[in-house]
Amino acid sequence: MKKTPSKGELVVCKITKVNPHSAFAYIEDYDREGMIHISEVASGWIKDIKNHLKEGQIVVTKVVFADENVINLSIKRVKREQRKHKLKEYKREKGAEKALEMIAKKMRQAKKFEEIKNMLKEEFGSITKVFELSIRNPELLKRVLTDKWIEQIGEISKKMVKEKEIVVKFKLNLKSYDGDGVNKIKRLLEDIEKLGLEVKYIAAPSYLIRLKTKRTKKLDQEIEKISDKIESIARKYGCFESLEVLEEED
């Protein structure tokens, strides 16, 4: 039985077919095909789906529904910052796979590359993770790889794997018609800072919020969680107007 993605999970897909009212996309990580209804492509009315999607296009989607027979996907429900991060993650994984293929050729095991790649992904979740472990905890790799393989992966890892701090920026717009509005906004910003976030005034009614975190596979989930917390605090004080994820910086 093929694996099934979880509802709400973000997956990178390649568009395989575009119909008048839907599109089909191949999910490589699950070796499954999902369907994107025209209503889930973008916000607002879409006159022609082909103006938004092309065959061969790589897109980030959110799983709306999934069972062993059907997978429904959405593009419009993916936040801009989530899309940006997921594509970066996808490119890093592809880079790691190419590096692994180079090692396989060097080890004269090119014919076994796909077998080795799939085995490592099954064991560790991703090839990127394998390269990271070769530096942080190479002993774990000995369960499935020889010392020679680990040595070769480690040499490349020192050049390509870097754990950097990432800064995610949010723009929070606040409004209050309360006579005590200024003090309310002051208190809610203090509550936001208690989450470990940096708050900076831009210009009325906007505030810049910065989240500092380590690069992680679950960054998109962390962004969504922090966004919900910020909005919840602002609504508690009756001052919420809008929240936008601006960008991710290395």
N, C-alpha and C positions, 0 to 999 in steps of 0.2 A: 504494500500500500504506500502511495506517495505521501510525503509530508504535506501538511496544510498550514499556511500562515495563520497567525492569530488576528482576531478582529482588532482594529486600531493600529496594527503594526504598519510601519513604513517599509515599502519594498521598491527596489529599483527594477524597472521593466523596460523591455524593448517593444515598441509598437510593431505588431505583425500584420494587422489588417485594419483598414478604416472603412466602416460602413456609413450610410447616411445618418444613422441615429446611435451609433455605438462604435467602439474600437476594441480590438483584442490585443493583449500585451503578454509577452512571455516573461515569466518571473524566473530568472536563472537560478536563484538560490533554492527554489523549490521544484524546479523543472516542471512547472505548471503554467497554464494559460489562464489569464483573468480577463474579465470584461469591464470596460469603462463605458457607462451610459453617457449619452450626450449631455444630460443634466448634471453630470459629475465632472465634466471637463473644465469648466470655468464658471465664474459667477456671472449672472446676467444671461440674456438671451443669446443663443448662438445661431447664426444664420446658416453657416456651413462649417461642419466639424473639421473639414479638410484645411480650413484656415488656421486651425489650432494644432492638429496632429498629422504627422506623416509617417509612413512605414519606415522602420529602421530607427526612428527617433527614440532616444533614451529619456524616460520620464520617471519621476518619483511619485508614487501613489500611496494612498492609505487604504488598508483593507477594510471594506465596509461590511462584507459578509464572506464567510468561507466555510465550506464543508468539503468532503472528499470528492464531490462532483462539480461544485460551482464556486468560483471566486469572483466577487464583485469589488471593483476598485474605484477610487476617487482621486482625481488630481486637485480639484478645487479645495478639498479639505486639508491639504498639506500647506502649512505655513511657509512663508518665503525662507525663513531662516532654517527651518527643518529641511527644506528642499536643498538649500545650499550645502548644509552639513552632510546630508545623505549622499549627495553627488561627490563631495570630497572624499567621503569614506569609500565610496564605490571606486573612485579613481585610485586611491591608495591600495585597495585590494587587488585591482587589476595590475598595478605596478608590482606588488608583491608576487603575484602569480607569474609575471614575466621574469622576475628575478629567480624564482624557483625553477622555471623552465630552463634558464641559463645554467643553473647549477646542475640540473638533470643532464644537460648536454655535456657539461664539463665532466660529469661523473660517468658519462657514456651510458646513461639510462634514459635517454630521450623517449624511447618507446614506452617506458613505464611512467612517463610524466603525469598523464591523466589519472592513472591509478593511484600514484603517490599523492597528487593534489587532492583527490576526492577523499582519500584515507585521512589526510591531515585535517581537512575541513570537517570531516565527521568527528574526529577526535578532539579538535581544538576550537571549532566554530568558524575560523577564518585563517587564511594564509598570513594575513597581517599579524594575527595573534602569534603564529608560529615564529615569525621574525622577532617579535617583541620578547617572547619567552627565551629566545636564543641568547639574549643579553641579560634578562632579569632572573630567569630560572631555567637554565639549559637542562638541568637534571630531569625536568618533566618531559622533555623531548626524547629522552632515552627509552621511553616506553615503546616508541614506534620508529625511531631513527638511529642509524649508526653514528659513531663518533665523528666519522668523516663528513657525513651530511650535516651534522650539527656545527662542525667547525666551519664548513663552507657557508652555511646560512648565517652564522655569527659574524663572519667577516663582512658580508654585505650589510647585515643589520646595523653595524656601527656607522655605516655611511647613510643608510636610508631611514632608520627608525629613530625619531626624536619625539620625546613626550614634551609638548609645549603647553604653556598656559594659554587658554583661549579667553577672549573677552567678548561677551555677547551684550549688545546694547539694546535697550528698550526705550521707547519714547512714550511717556505717560502724560496724558492731558487730563487736567482736573478742573472741576467747576463747583462752585458752591454759592447759593443765594442766601445762605444762613448768615445771621448777624455775627456769628462766631466762626465764620468760614475760614478766616486766616489761621486761627488756632487749631481748627479741625485738620486743615491741610498739614500744618506743622506736625501734629501728632501722628497722622497717618504716614507721613514721610519717615518719622522716627521709627514707626512699626516696621516699615519696609527695610530700613537700615538694620534692624534687628535680625533680618533674614540673612545677613552677611553681604548685603548688596550696597553698592556705592550710589548715592543719589546726588545729582547736580542740577541746579536751576538753569534752564535755558532762557525762556522768556514766557511771560504769562500767556497761556496757562500750562506751559509745557515743562516737563522735567525729564532729564536723562538719567536712566538707571543702568548701571553696569554690573554684569555678573562675571566674576572671574572663576574659571574652572579648568580642570585638566581635560585634555582631549580624551574622549570616551565614546565607546560605541553607542551609549545610550544618551548622548547629548541632546538629541531631539526630544526625548522624554523629559529630560531635566528642564529644558527650555519651556515646554508645555506646562510642567508642574509649577515652575516659578511664575509664569505668566498668570496662571490661575490664582496663585497666592496673592500676587500684586493686585489683580483685579478685585479679589475678595476683600482685601483690606480697604481699598478705595471705596468700594460699594458700602462697606460697613459704616464708613463715615459720611456716606451720601454725597461723595465728591467725584465719583468716577464719570469720565466722559469717553475716553478711548485709550487703547494700549496697542502699540505697534512694535514688533521686533524689527530693529533696523539692520543690524549686520553682525557678522562674526569676524573677529580679528585674531590672527596668530600672534 
